[in-house]
Amino acid sequence: MSAPDLSQKICLVAGASRGVGRGLARALGEAGATVIVTARSSETGARTEMRPESIEDTARMVDAAGGRGHHYICDHRSERATDTLVHWVLRRFGRIDVAACSVWGGNEGYDGERYPDGADWGTPFWRRSAEPYLGFLEAGPLPALLLARAVAPAMVAARSGLIALVSFGTEDYLGDVFYDSAKAATNRLALAFARELAPHGVTALGLSPGFVATERARDLGQDGLATEGPLYAGRALAALAADPDIAGRAGAVLHAGDLARIYGFTDADGAQPERFRIAP
């Protein structure tokens, strides 16, 4: 299946310096979109955990894929910074057709075995300090809320737009109380946004990849356990953005593997991995 035509779309991908966010941006670029990629990690400033990836890298990948990439440094935990970003995009491009939030900092400091507080993945909640809990909410659900509230007024005024929150399916417990709670909160936000935005012609939904072979997974030696690459979720988003009946999916948490069989796209290697939910 060829990439959908998004050449007239203005897309904003938050948390796009690496991982799933980078995959979203690349796939939107494949479809010809103008893609503004944002995150904290930049060639000209600080980098999260001193990682090598940057938003400039991602913008160049969008260009190479056939789109038009632009980058903007933003700390999406800040309401002011997020509002300033969105105002800049609207001034420069006039509208935002697709806004995707892939911001996730909950695994910062995780070395594959332990979190910075010394807890293992899945340590029973009664044996773990509650202190990191707020950090998990600030690492995912809060940026999703801040981005959605910043882009919603322009989308409501235009009576069109797609807001996609990258999360993880929480039909079952994900194995760690902080991780599970943060992902469940993000999914609930997608439902709430959808209910409030639907009367205004705007669609909000959740997008759930499987265990993705991100740069972090590679560095931790976990990429062999991964079921898909970052581009898989990106192609799912591109397909959703091109679907004229997207409003019918509002509020749902959609799995990339399920969407691949509906829309016919594949991962970078040509495969269509099944839905596979596992806590990273």
C-alpha positions in Angstrom: 0.0 0.0 0.0 1.4 3.4 -0.9 1.5 6.2 1.7 -1.7 8.3 1.9 -1.5 11.9 0.6 -1.1 14.3 3.4 0.7 17.0 1.3 -1.8 19.6 2.4 -1.7 18.8 6.1 0.1 20.7 8.8 1.1 18.3 11.5 2.7 18.8 14.9 4.4 15.9 16.7 5.4 16.5 20.3 8.1 14.3 21.8 9.7 13.7 18.4 13.4 13.6 19.0 13.5 9.8 19.1 11.4 6.7 19.6 7.8 6.5 18.6 7.6 10.3 18.1 10.3 10.1 15.5 8.4 7.3 13.8 5.3 9.4 13.7 7.1 12.3 12.1 8.9 10.1 9.5 5.6 8.5 8.4 3.8 11.8 8.1 6.8 12.9 6.0 6.4 9.9 3.8 2.8 11.0 3.2 4.1 14.5 2.1 3.0 16.4 5.2 4.5 19.5 6.7 5.7 18.3 10.1 6.7 20.4 13.1 8.8 18.2 15.4 9.3 19.3 19.0 11.1 18.0 22.1 13.7 19.1 24.7 16.7 17.5 22.9 18.4 19.8 20.4 21.7 20.2 18.6 21.8 23.7 20.0 20.8 23.0 23.6 20.4 20.5 26.3 19.7 16.9 25.5 17.6 14.6 27.6 19.9 12.2 29.6 22.7 13.3 27.2 21.3 11.2 24.5 22.6 11.8 20.9 19.2 12.1 19.2 17.8 15.6 18.5 14.8 17.3 16.9 17.0 18.5 14.1 17.8 14.9 13.2 14.1 14.1 13.0 13.3 17.2 10.9 15.9 16.1 8.4 14.4 12.6 8.3 11.0 14.1 7.5 12.6 16.0 4.6 14.4 12.8 3.4 11.1 10.9 3.5 9.4 13.4 1.2 7.8 15.8 3.7 8.7 19.2 5.0 10.3 19.1 8.4 10.6 22.0 10.9 11.9 21.8 14.5 11.1 23.7 17.6 12.6 23.3 21.1 9.8 22.8 23.7 9.6 21.4 27.2 6.1 20.0 27.0 5.8 19.8 30.8 5.4 23.6 30.8 2.1 25.2 29.9 3.7 28.4 28.9 6.2 26.7 26.6 3.5 24.6 25.0 1.3 27.6 24.4 4.2 29.6 22.9 5.0 26.7 20.6 1.4 26.4 19.3 1.1 30.2 18.8 4.3 30.1 16.8 3.0 27.3 14.6 -0.3 29.1 14.0 1.4 32.3 13.1 3.7 30.6 10.6 1.5 28.0 9.1 -2.0 29.3 9.8 -3.5 26.1 11.2 -2.8 22.7 12.7 -4.5 19.7 11.1 -2.9 16.9 13.2 -1.4 17.2 16.6 0.2 14.1 18.1 1.6 13.8 21.6 4.3 11.2 22.0 5.9 12.8 25.0 7.0 10.2 27.6 9.7 10.7 30.2 8.6 8.0 32.6 11.6 5.8 31.8 14.2 8.4 32.2 16.9 7.0 34.4 15.7 3.4 34.0 18.7 1.2 33.2 16.7 -1.9 32.2 16.5 -3.2 35.7 16.0 -0.4 38.1 14.5 3.1 38.3 16.4 6.0 39.9 14.6 5.4 43.2 16.0 1.8 43.3 12.8 0.1 42.5 12.6 -2.7 40.0 10.0 -2.8 37.2 6.9 -4.2 38.9 8.0 -3.7 42.5 4.8 -4.1 44.5 3.3 -0.7 45.3 3.4 -1.2 49.0 7.2 -1.7 48.8 7.9 1.4 46.8 8.0 5.0 47.7 5.1 7.0 46.3 7.4 10.0 45.6 8.0 9.2 41.9 4.3 8.9 41.1 3.8 12.6 40.3 6.8 12.4 38.0 5.1 9.7 35.9 2.0 11.9 35.5 4.2 14.8 34.5 6.0 12.6 32.0 3.0 11.7 29.9 -0.6 12.7 30.8 0.3 16.3 31.7 2.0 17.0 28.3 -0.9 15.4 26.5 -3.3 17.7 28.4 -1.2 20.8 27.7 -0.8 20.1 24.0 -4.5 19.3 23.5 -5.7 22.5 25.3 -3.3 24.6 23.3 -4.3 23.3 19.9 -8.0 22.8 20.5 -9.2 26.4 20.1 -7.8 26.6 16.6 -9.2 23.2 15.6 -12.6 24.1 17.1 -12.6 27.4 15.2 -11.8 25.4 12.0 -14.3 22.7 12.9 -11.7 20.0 11.9 -8.6 18.4 13.2 -7.1 15.2 14.8 -5.5 15.0 18.2 -3.7 11.7 18.8 -2.3 10.7 22.2 0.4 8.0 22.0 -0.1 5.7 25.0 -0.4 2.0 25.6 -3.5 -0.2 25.8 -4.6 -0.7 29.4 -7.3 -3.4 28.9 -5.1 -5.4 31.2 -2.7 -4.4 34.0 0.7 -3.5 32.5 2.8 -4.8 35.3 4.0 -1.7 37.1 1.7 0.5 39.1 3.2 3.9 38.1 3.5 3.0 34.4 0.0 1.5 34.2 -1.6 4.5 36.0 0.1 7.0 33.7 -0.9 5.2 30.6 -4.5 4.8 31.9 -4.7 8.5 32.6 -3.5 9.3 29.1 -6.1 7.0 27.6 -8.8 8.5 29.7 -7.8 12.0 28.5 -8.3 10.8 24.9 -11.8 9.7 25.8 -12.6 13.0 27.6 -11.1 15.1 24.8 -13.2 13.2 22.2 -16.4 13.7 24.1 -15.9 17.4 24.4 -14.5 18.0 20.9 -16.8 15.8 18.8 -19.6 18.4 18.7 -17.1 20.8 17.2 -15.9 18.6 14.4 -12.6 17.6 16.0 -11.5 14.0 16.6 -9.4 12.9 19.6 -8.2 9.3 20.1 -5.4 7.2 21.6 -2.8 5.3 19.6 -1.1 2.3 21.1 2.0 0.8 19.6 3.4 -2.5 20.8 6.9 -3.1 22.2 8.8 -0.7 19.9 12.4 -1.1 19.0 13.4 2.4 20.1 16.9 3.8 20.6 16.5 3.3 24.3 15.4 -0.3 23.9 18.4 -0.9 21.7 20.8 0.6 24.2 19.3 -1.5 27.0 19.6 -4.7 24.9 15.9 -5.1 24.7 15.4 -4.5 21.0 15.4 -8.3 20.4 12.1 -8.4 22.4 10.5 -5.7 20.3 7.7 -6.6 17.9 7.8 -3.5 15.7 9.7 -0.4 14.7 8.7 3.2 15.4 7.5 3.7 11.8 4.7 1.2 12.3 2.9 3.5 14.7 3.7 6.4 12.4 2.1 4.8 9.4 -1.0 4.1 11.6 -1.2 7.8 12.4 -0.8 8.7 8.7 -3.6 6.4 7.8 -5.9 7.8 10.5 -5.1 11.3 9.4 -6.2 10.5 5.8 -9.4 8.7 6.8 -12.4 10.8 6.0 -14.4 8.7 8.5 -12.0 9.2 11.3 -14.7 10.8 13.6 -16.1 7.3 14.0 -13.0 6.3 16.0 -13.1 9.2 18.4 -12.3 8.3 22.0 -10.9 4.9 21.3 -7.4 3.6 22.0 -6.4 2.1 18.7 -3.6 -0.5 18.4 -1.1 -0.1 15.5 -1.4 -3.8 14.6 -5.1 -3.7 14.4 -5.0 -0.6 12.2 -2.4 -2.2 9.9 -5.0 -4.9 9.0 -7.7 -2.3 8.4 -5.7 0.2 6.3 -3.1 -2.2 4.8 0.1 -0.5 5.8 3.2 -2.4 7.0 6.2 -1.8 9.2 9.5 -0.7 7.8 10.5 -4.4 7.1 7.2 -5.1 5.2 5.7 -7.1 8.1 2.4 -6.5 9.9 3.1 -7.5 13.5 0.1 -8.6 15.5 -1.2 -6.5 18.3 1.3 -7.1 21.2 1.0 -5.5 24.5 3.9 -5.7 26.9 5.2 -3.2 29.4 8.7 -1.9 28.2 
